[in-house]
């Protein structure tokens, strides 16, 4: 009996009605694992490859053949929008079945939730926060809801793995297992995984199951890529036009590159359904405002939309609905919000302004286009500002441009993506889960609390001594209180934390102010724009007409023109050693990349000439001036930070000029060879990371860090962020390519 024949009759009918020619390879493989084993399952394949159906078809078949006595399938998503999207798809699939589906989040129907609690069955779609709320505040209902839970389907596994919410999710799932005594099988879905083994280990946490990760041949895919460049000149002296004689005719001012760029984007997106990705909300607003203004001047229709986390949910959903309509050739500016798998129909192309954040982000964005038989098409654009005098010899190098080429090469030639580092010492989540568990259970002895929390798989690297340190600190700060019986309960200050409606969210988010045009919500901003000030939001320019600071509402009116906006928090990224060493390779390789425009090829040749002349390709230490050196070990951000602190320990002043920099800028009174000898000595030493001169309040970002003792935050930074062995290995691999430099490591 083949995979199709094993599926439930209503699923077979659905497949016939939708004229599927056959099951895809990943769907057949998923059926084999679900029907023939008791393993967890990790499905990793490209966007629109049928992963969701691969998970649900066999699972729903089993649920149809052997109905559960409670909710049988739990689908967990990072976004409410994804839940709403999958809900519509599941409703169609389940039309002729007796399996109900219910969505559970802040915007979902309360009557439907109440009905599910009374008669738990079928499929429940939920976010991690809502699931924890159920477990914490409705412990009895949770037991009834999930007493016969068979499967947990986790969508966008890569998103959870790199985020604090992933730790939260695994803890909540394991607490649910302890409550019900049931260990459901887990199915993880992802389009972008750099290391499948790490993802298998993550998915298995607390289940004691094996995890199957079938590899299916998706075949080679054609990809259409193009990189284009535009130039802003920083000074009127930088560029002049002449009439062919000695007479100057016209001086071109500094923003010519921007103007050419927007004109190019306008032309390239005409009558093409497009997402324009940028790496910040400010840039998205700026690009889309300029395109809309250009369209207005050309009397073209307004087809421009904005989609990011600060745009109201209503406007985002309206944009998503427009994008699903094949007849609507709209152009949407977005950040990471459209990287995840929301169904937006078939795109003609995607555009990336500037460099992608990393290889995984590039893969995710490329996967958004080329659906339904189309060739994926991704256009990159760069706007550079050229200055008359660079600060040093490396100043003229556009590192973002080089990084983009390296990203394209790694993904298209090697299909490599960054592995996701585990959160082994997430003390802020240890605090959060301690408070959540006490809120759910009430008073517990220190021993019982330690047993409940430290037995969770996510905290297996945390010692009892560390937990004792945390509990003592929580008692001292009145987060906890000791009862007369010696037990622990939530303390006076702790009640304020757990009583907040934001307690369940474990990710950092600034305080936002609501922006309203009369009674219509436009979105949010994180600062007050005074009356009369103009700013951009949701692709429009607004002017503040009133501010209610108590209610945190800014009332606005729409105004013409282009305005700017800024947010205090935006996206950060770190570079992996593999990516940095590919950048080194790009600088050494002849400029023969076919996706580069002629202007980009010329620019690459110029950068390669500068890099070769500077010495950074051959030397670990390169002089920039009399007392300033570039130390370029060609390693990732974590490894570079490790060297940064190791040099500071030896009283050598140095810094990373920017977060994605590939070298350290070092101020040193000696020679390059002497500095190189010091670095060699560091690499050969038994470096004690805890003895490094770390800042007093050093920490890995976390929402609940304020409730964790500084000693544990420092330990988390040392253990989970610094990487001395990776530094040694990275410099060793890079040194093999350098003549005259040999390291015995």
N, C-alpha and C positions, 0 to 999 in steps of 0.2 A: 504494500500500500504506500503510495507516494505521499508527499507532504500535503498536497491539495486534497486528496481523498480523506485525509485524517481530520481535516478542518470541519467545524460544525456546519450543518446544512445552511443555516442563515448566512454564514460567512461565504460559503460557496456561491449562494445566490447573489450576494453582494458583489462578488468578483465577476460573475457573469454579467450582471446588470451594468457594471462600470467598464465592461469590455477590456478587462485585463487580459493580455495575451498569455501570460505565465507569471508564476511567482518569481521574484528576483532571488538571486543567489543568497543574499543575506537573510531573506525570509525563509527559505528552505533550511538554511543552517540553524536559524533560531528555532524552527519547529523541531528539528532533530534533537537539540539540546533540551527543550522544554518537555517533549514527549518521552524522551528516552533516558533522561538522567534526573538527578535531584540537585544539580549544580546551580549556582548563581550564573548569570549570563551578562557579558559585556558586549554590546554591539557598537562597534566603532567603524564608521564609514562616512563618506561625503554627505553634504547636505542634499536633501531630496533623493536619497538612495533607498528610501522605504524602510528606515529603521523603526519608526513608530508602529507601522503595520506589522513589521517583523516581530515586535514585542507583543502586540495586542492579539494578533490572529490566533496563535496557539494558546495564549493565556485565557482568552475568552472561550475558546473551544473547551478547555478543561473546566472552566466555570459553568459552561452550559451543560456539560456531561455530569458534573458533580457539583451542584450548587452549594455555596457556602452558607453557614448559619449566621454569618455576620457580613460586614464588608469583606469582599473577597480579594479585591485589588485596590491598592493604594498607589495613585499616580502623583508624583511629587515634582513640582516645577519651580524654578526660581522666580517666575513672573506670573502675575495674575493674567496678563494678556495671553501668555502661552496656554494657560489653563482654559481661558475662554475660547481660544482658537481650537484646542484639542477637543473641547466639549462639543463644539459644533460637528467636528469630524466623527467623533464617537457616536453622537446621536444618530447620524446617518447610518453608520455601520450597525447599530443596535436596534434599528427600526423594527425588524421582524424577530427580535429575540425577546426574552423575558428578563433581560439583565438591565437594571436601571443604572444611570450614571448621575452623580451629584457633584457639583463644584462647591468648594468651601473656601471662601476668602472674605475679606471685608465688604466687598460689593455684592456678594452672592445673596440669594433669597433666604431670609431667616426661616420662613415657613418650610422651605425644602430641607434646611438643616434640622429643624425640629422633627420633621417627618422621618428623616434618616435615623435620628437617635431613637425614635420609637420602634422603627422597623429597619434595622441595619441590614443592608444587602448590596450586592452589585459592586460598582466602582465608585471610589471617592477620589476626587482631584483636589489637591491642596498644596499650599506653600509650607515651608518648614516652620515659619512663625505661627501659622494657624494650627499646625499639628502640635506644636509645643503648647499653645494655648489650651487646646483640648486636653492634653495630657496633664497639664498643671492645674487647670481650673475645673475640669470635668473628669476627674479620675475614674469615677464609677461609670460614667457614660463611655469613656474610652475603653474600659474593659469589655463592655457590652458591644461596642462598635467593632472591635478588632479581635474578638475571641477566636475567630476562625479565619484570620487573615492569611491568604495563600501567597500573594505576590506583592512586592513593592517595586514599582517602576520609577526610576529616577532619571528625569530628562536633563540634558545638558550637564553631564557628569563633570566635564572639564571646568565648567563655571563654578560648581560647588567645590571642586578639589582645590582651587586656588583662592578660595574665599573663606572667611570665618564662618559663614553660613553652612559650609560643608561640615565643619567640626560640630556645629550645633545639630545639623541633621542626623549625623551618625550617632550622636549621643541620644537624641530623642528616639531614634529607631531602636536603639539598644535598651533604653528605659522602657519602651513599649513592649519589647520582648520579655523583659523581666516581669512586667505587670501581667501580661496575658499568658506567659509560658509558651508562646507560639513563636517559632523562628521562620518567618516567611522567606521565600526565595527572593533574591533581589535581581533586578534587571536594570543595567545602566545603559544609557544612550548617549553617544557623543559623536560629533563630526570632527573634532580636532584633539587628538591625543598624541603626545610625543612619545610617551613610554607606556605601553599597554600594561606592562607588569605592575607599574606603580598604581595604575587605575584599578587593576584587578585586586590588589592588596587593599586599596581604599574601599572598594565596593564590598569586600568580604568582611570588613571590620565588625567584630562581634557576632559573626554568624557561624563560624567554624565550618564553613562549607568550602568546597573548591569553586573556582570560577572559570567557566568556559569563555573563550574569546575567539570565536570562529573567524578565520580569515577567508574572505571571499574575493575572487578575482573580479574587480569592477571593470577591468579592461583599461586601456590607455585612453585618456581624455585629451581632446584638443583644447588649448587655452589661447585666447587672443589677448596679448598684452601690448601696451604702448606707454612710453614714458616721455613726457614733454616738459620743457623748461622755459621759464620767463624770468626777466631780469628787471629789478628795480635799481636805479642808480641813486646812490645816497647823496649826491652833490651835483649841482648844475654843471660843474666842470667835468663831470665824468663822461658825458656823451654830447657830441654836437653833430648836427647834420650840415653838410656844405653843398654848394651848388657846383662843385667840381673845380672851382677856382680857389683862390686863397681866402675868399670872403666867407665868413661864418653866416649862415642863413638862419638857423633856428637852434636854440638850446632845448633839449628834451628834459623835462623835470622828472623828479624822483619816482613818481608812481606809475610810470609807463608800463612796468611789468604787471602790476595789478590790473590795469585797464585791459591789457592784452589777454591776461589770464581769464578775466570774466567774459570777455568777448569770445574767447576760445571755448569756455565751458558752455556759454549760451548756444553757440553753433553746434557743438558736439552733442548736446542733449536735446536738440530740436526733434520733436516727434519720436523720442525714445524714452521709454519708461526707465528711469535711472535713480539710483541712490548715490548721492555724493557724500562719501565718508570723510570726516575730519577727526582730529584727535582731541578736540575740545569743543565745548558748547559755544564759547565765544566765537570761534572760527566758523562753526556751522551757521550761527546767526549772521555773521558778517558776509559770508559767501552767498547765502540765500537772499539776503537783503539787496546785495549788489545785482544778483541775477534778476530779481523782481524789478528793480529800478531800471535795468537795461531793457527788460521786456516792455515796461511801461513806455520808455522812449521810442521803442520800435513798434509800438501799438500791437504787441504780441499778447496772447492770452496769459493770464496769471495761472501758471501750472506749478508754482513753487510752494513746497511745504517744508515744515521743520519737525523733526522727531527726535527728542532727547528727554531725559528724565525730568527736566524742569517744565516741560510743556504739559498742560493738563491732560489727564487720561482721556477725556472726551475728545479733545482735538487729536490726540495720538491715534485713538481708535478710528476716528473719521478718516485720517490719512491712510491707515492700514486698509480700510474698506475701499478707498479710492484706488489703492495700489493693486488690490485683488481684481479690479475691473480691467479686463484686457483692453477695453476701448479708451481708458483714461491714461494718456501718456504723460503722467505727472513726474516731476523731478523732486525728490525728497532729500533734504540735507539731514544727516544723522551722525550720531556718535556710536557708542557700542550698543545702543538700544535695539538696533536692527541687525546686530550680528547674530543674535539668538534666533531659534528656528520658528518665529512667527510666520505663518503662511501669508505671503504677500504676492502670490501669483508668480507669473513669469516676467522676469526683468530683461530688458534689452542689454543693459550694461550696468556696471558699477564704476564709480570714479573715486580715487583716493587722492585727497589733497595732502601733499607732504608724505612723509614716510609712514608706513604702517607701524603700529606699536611694536610688533614682533612677528615671528613667522606664524604663530597660531592665529593671531588676529588677521593676518593676510589670508590664511586658508579659510577662515570663517567668512570673511568679506567676499572672497572669490566665490565661495559656495552659494552666496545669495543670488548670483546670476547664472545664466546658462541652464535654467531648468527647462523641462519639457522639450528636450532634444536640441536646444540652442547651444552654440559654442560659447562657453563662459568668456566674457569680455571685460577686462579691467583696465581702466585708463588711469595713469598716475600723472599728477601735475605738481610742479615745483615752482615757487616764486622765490628767487634769491635776491638779496640786497648786496650789491657790490660796493665796497668801500675803497676810497683812494689808498689809504694806508692801513694795512692789517696790523694787529697788535704784535704778532710774531710770525714766524715762517709757516706755522700750521694754521694761521688764521684764515687763509683763503680756501681751506678744504671744507667742502660741504659734507659733513659726516652723515647727515640724514639721507642725502642722495646715495652715498656709498652703501649705507645700511639697506636702503631699498633694493639695490641690485643684489646684495648678499642674501636678503630675504627671498627674493624671487628665485635665485639660483638654488638655495637650500631646499625650497619647497618643490619647485618644478623638476629639478634634477635628482634630488635624493629623497624627496617626500619627508624631510626631517622637520620635526616641530619640537619646541621646548618641552622637556619633562617638567612636571609640576612638583615643586618641592613640598614635602609633607609638613604639617603644622604639629611638630612633636611636643612643643612646650607652650601651648596656647593657654597661658595662665589666666588671661582675661576671660576665656571661655570656661576655665575651671571655676572661676568665681561665679560666672553666670549660671552654670549648671548646678552648682552648690545651692545657690539662692532659689533656683527654679524647683529643685528637688525638695527643698525644705518647705517651699510654698505649697507644693503638692501633697507632701506627707505629714507636715507638722513636725513636732519635736522629735529629734533623733539624738542618740548618744554620739560622741565624736567617733567612736569605733564603727558604729553602724553607718554613719555618714561617709566616713572614709571608705568603707567597704563598698557602699553603693556607687560612689563617684569614681574612685580609683580603679574599680573593676571594669569601667567603660573602656572599650578598646582605644579610643582616641587619647586616653590619658595613661597609656601603658608605659610611657617613658618618664612619667612624673613620679618622683619618689615620695614615700610617706613623710620624709623629713620636709620636703618642699611643701606638701599639703599642710603639714603642721604649722609651717611658717605662715602660709596663707591664712589659715583659720585663726591663728594668734593675732595677725594683723587685722582681720575682720572683726575680732572681738574688741581690739583696742580702738577701732574706728566706729564701733557700735553698728556695724553691718550685721553682726551676730550678737546674741545675748545668751548667757549661760543660765539655765534654770536652777532652782533649788535642788533638783534631782541630779544635776550635773549634765543635763542634756543641752542641746543647742537649738535655738529658735532664731527666727529673723529678728534683728534688733531695731532700735528706734530709727536709725539712719537707713538701715536696710529696707524698712517698710516704705520709705520714700522712693527708693530705687525700684522695688518690685511693684509698687503701686502705680508707677508711671505707665501710661499707655504705650510708651516706647520701649518698655523693658524687654519685650520678646525679640526685638530687632537687634542683632549683634553686629551690624555693620555701622561704620561711622557715617553720619549724615549731619550737615550743618542745620542750624535753625533757619527755617524758610519762612518767608512772608508770602502770603497769597496775593496774586495780582488779578484784579477784577476790572472788567469793562462793564460798568453798571452791575448787573447780576450774573454776567457770564464770566466764568473762571478761565483765565488765559494760561496760567501756570504759576510758577514760584520763582522767587529770587532770594539771595541770602544776605541782602543788605537793603537799607532804606534808601530809596531814591526820593529826595525832597520834592515838594510841590514845584512844578515848573520844569523839573529835570526830565530829559528824554532818555529812553533806553530801549533796547531791542529784546523781544521775546516772541517765540513762536513765528519767527519770520516777519514780524511787523514792528514798526516804530511806535512807541507809546510815550505819552507825557503824563506825569503824575498830576492828578487834580486834588487828591486828598490822601492822607495817611492816618490810619487808625493803629497806633503803636500797640495799644492794649490788646486788640484783637489780631494784630499782626496781619493787617490787610492794607494793600496799596491800591487805591482806586485810580484808574487811568482813562485816558481817551486816546483814540488812534490818531496819529499824525503822519503826514507824508515824509518822505526822505529816508535817509539811512542813519541809524543810531547804533551806538556800541553798548555792550553790556559785559560785565566781568563777574565771575564766580570765584570764591576764595579756594575752593577745592576742585581739582579736576584730575585727569588721569595721569598716573605715574607708571613708569615701566622700567624694568631692569633688563639688561642684556645678558644672554648666556654666552659662555666661552666659545661654543661652537659657532655662534653667529659672529662674534667679534673676530675670530680667526678666519672666517669666510670673508669679512670685510678686509682683512689683511690680504687675502688671496685676490680679491677684486682690485686692490691697489697695485698688485704686482702683475696682473694678467692683461694682455693687450685688449683694448676696448672693442671687443667683437660681439657684443650682446645685441642680437637683432631687434629687440624690442625698444631700443633707445632711438630717439629721434636724432637727426644730424646734430642739432644743437647740444643734445645730451652727450653724444659721442665726443664732440669737441671738448665739452666740459670735463668729461671723465679723463680724457687724455691730458688735459691741463692739470687736473688734480693728481693724476699718477706722476706727472713730471715733478710737481711740488713735493709729493710724498717721497719720491726717490731721491730728490735733491736734499731733502731735510735730514735723511738718515734714519728715519723711524722704522723703515722696513728691515734694516740690517742691525740696528743698535737698540739695546734695551734703554739706554739713556742718550738723549739727544739735546745738545745745548740750544736754548732759545735766545739767551742773552748772556751777559757776563756771569750772573748768579741765578739764572732761571733755566731749568731743565724740564724736558718732557720725559717722563718714565712711561714707556709704552710696552707693557708685557703681553698685550693681546690676550687678555683674559676677561671674564664676565664681571658684571657690576659687583657681585658679592666678593669675588676674589680680589678685585681692585680695592674695595673698601678695607679688606683685611691688610693689604700692603700699605694702604694709607695710614692705618693705626699703628702698624709695625714701624713705619718710618717716624711717626710722631713719638713713639716710645724712645727712639734714639735722638730725639730733639731736632729732627729734620722737618722743617715746615713744608707742608704740601697740602693740596686740595684737589678735588674733582671740579673742574671749571663748570660742568653742568651734569645733571643726573645720568645722562646716557653717554657721558664722555668715555673714551677708550684709553685715556692716558691720565696720569697724575701730573699736575703742574707743581714742580718742586723748587723751592728756594734753598740754595746750598752754596756755601762759600768755597768749597773745594772743586776738584775737577770731575769730569764725567766718569773717568775710570775709577776714581775713588768712590763716587756714589754707587757705581755699578758693583764694586767690591762689597760695599755695605749691604746691598740687596742680596748678593750671592751669600753673604754670611747669614742673613735672615733666613733665606731658603734652606740653608743647611742646619739651622738651629732647631732646637726643640721648643718652638714658640708656645708660650703660655698665653692663650687668648684672654684669660681672666685677668692677666697682669697688664694688658694693653691700656693706654690712657683714654678710655672711653668717656664720652661726656657724662656728667653726673646723672642726667635723666635720660640716658640712652634707652631706646625701646623700639620694638617693632610696633607699628601702629595698631591700635586696638580700642574698641569703644569703652571697655570697662577697665582700662589700665589704671585709672585713678583709684581703684579699689584694691590694687595689687601692690605689694611692697616693692620698692625700687630694686632690691636685690634679686627678686625673681624676674623682673622685667629685663634686668641686665643679663641674667642667665639665658632668658629666651633669645635675646639679641645675639649672644655669643654662640649658643647651640644651634639656632635655627637660621641665622643669617650669615655670620662670618664663615669663611671656608678656606682654611690654610692649606689643606691637602689639595683642594682644587686649584689654589694658587700655584703650588709647587708643580702639579701635573700640567697645568695650562702653560706655564712658562717653559717647562721642559719640552712640551710638544712644539711650542713656537720656536724654542731655541734650536731645535733640530734644523730649522730652515735658515738659521743665521750663521754665516761664516765667521769663524774666529771666536765664537762664544760657546763654551761647553760647560754644562752644569752637571755635577754629580749629585743627583737627588735621589 
